[in-house]
Amino acid sequence: MENGKSANTEIDPELSKRITALRFLLSTFVVTIHSGALAEMFENYGKGVEVSKFFLSSENFITNHFFICCAVPLFFFFSGYLYFAKRESYGTMLKKRLRSIVLPYFLWIFSSFVLFFIADSAGLTRNHVADKTAAGWLKIFSGFPADEDGTFYPFLIQFWYLRELMLVFVLSPLIKKIIDKWPILYFCATFIFWQSSLPLHSMYGQAFIFFPLGYCAVKYNITAAKIDKLEFRELGIVYGLVIAAQTAEYVLNRHDFQILQALNIILSCLLILKFAGLWVKKEKIFAGLQSLSVYSFWIFAVHTPLTATVVNKLILKFIPAVTPKLLFAIFFLRLIFIVSLSLLSGILCKKLFPSVFSLYTGGRIRRNGKLIA
């Protein structure tokens, strides 16, 4: 036994393909999550626009619900599954994660900070780095202490995921032991915390539920074939009912049932894993998704605030007059541009500076058809 895994543990080949097929798509989901607050963006640049309640509700619904909400939970699940399914020691794992998580974490935050410090000093962007105190520097790299709204985001807000991912990796032996002894108690406790209003409940809740679920998939030999035994029809009906209930919440301006979002996330994860099974059967589709998967981490890291700031500037320059009717078109146009520009920058960096690309993506590069992470 190594790391609590049996000697004959293997990664399910079909599930591995689905994970590869989903990496790029899930990164675009993360971009979508951070593409909200369009009206706030215009206001920040001195171009306030009248926004209807319908647009605000629709924007919030798109960026937080449907399949979009499964992105981060699935990334946690994939990390847990791949780690526990591999035969590597705890020490080996930590060394690898220093390269694939910790190093990119600090490189991206430091590089982004320097770029925005220069841009702020030149008056090209609003002041992103005003607080130069010790607490301010701590906030930039760790996300602590909390923001005024009670959130704990580092300078690159999406990097809270890497921060929590490294934490669950470090605690993985303890998490495994607790699940082996008290699985029901563990998941009940973490689920209650996830559904609470305590600080960090969403971040830690997702990390300490879905990463361990990856271990459970290994422990109980949950394969793609077993997931496929769940019928699309039944899952779709339940999912439709959950979406209908959440829509009613928005119409009534009530958000009292957090359990609905949890069900949405779980059902979205199952459905997207099943959809991925259809994509991997199509050789050309899978080949394309496999090629794009190399850039998933780059897109995740560069999309905000770096790429988003560039796209925002372009939109403000070429669409000077913004009307409420244009907001939906701008929302989707902005999303497409952010994904496209992020992908293009990754392709160019990988082609022109492969060693830099490898360094900033934690060694994530495809060799002999396999993604090395």
C-alpha positions, 0 to 999 in steps of 0.5 A: 500500500502506498498513500493508502492505495492498493498495489493494483490501483489503475486509472480508468482509461475511459475516465482519463479520456473524459478528464482530458476532453473536459479540461479546456471546456471547464476552463472556459466555464471558469472564464464565464463565471468571471465574466459577470458584473458587466454593468459594474465594468462600464461604471468603473470606467466612467460609462454608467449604463441603465441596466434592467433587473432582467439583465442582472438576473440573467447575467447572474444566472448564466455565470452561476448556474447551468453547467457552468457551476460544475467547473471548479468542483470537477477540477477538485474531483479530477485532482483527487482522483488522479492523485489517489489512483497513481502509485506515488508516495506522499513526498513525491506528490509534494515535490511534484505539486511544488512545481505544478501548483506552488511555483505557477501560483507565485509566478503568475501573481508576481508577474501580474502584480508587476504588470499592473503596477507599471500600468497603474503608474502610467495611468493606463489602468485604475489603481490595483495595488494601492495598499503597500502595507504588510497586510496589503502584500499578504493580501496580494499573495494569499488572499488574507485578510478578508476583503470588505465584502468578506471574500478571501481572494488573492491578487488573481482571484481565480487562484483561490482554487490553487491555494485550496488545492494545495491545502487538500493535497497537504492534508490528503493523508488525514482526509483519507484516514477520516473517510476510511473510518467515518465516511458518512460523518465526514461528508455530512459535516463538510456538506453542512459547512459548505451550505453554511454562511461561515467564512470560506464556506464555498471555497473550503466546502468545494475543496473538502468535498470534491477532492475527497470524492476523487478518493472515493471514486478510486476506493470504490472503483467508480469507473466511467462505465458505472457513471454511464449506468445513470440514464440521461433521461432521469438525470435530465428530468431531475436537473430540469426540476432543479433549474426550474426551482432556481428560476422561480427563486430568481423570479421571486427574488428569493435565495433561501435554498442553497441546497438547490445550488448544491444539487445543481452542481452535483447533477451538472458534474454527472451530466457533463461527465456523461456528455464527455463520453459522447465526445471521446467517441468522436476521434476528431472531436476528442483530438481537438479537445486533447490539443486544447487541453494543454492550454487549459491552465494558461487560460485559467491563469491569464483570463482575469485580470490580464486578458479581461482588462485588454478586452474591456479597453477594446470594448470601451474604445470601439463601443462608445455608446452602450444601450441596455439592448446591447448588453447581452450581445456585449456579454457574450462577445466579451466572453468569446474575446477573452477566451480567444485572446487567452488561448492565442497568447498561450499558443504563441507563448508555447510556440515562441517560448516553450520553456516559459510556457512550461514554467508558468503552467507547472510543466503541463505539456503534452508528450507522446499524447499524454498531458504531463502535470 
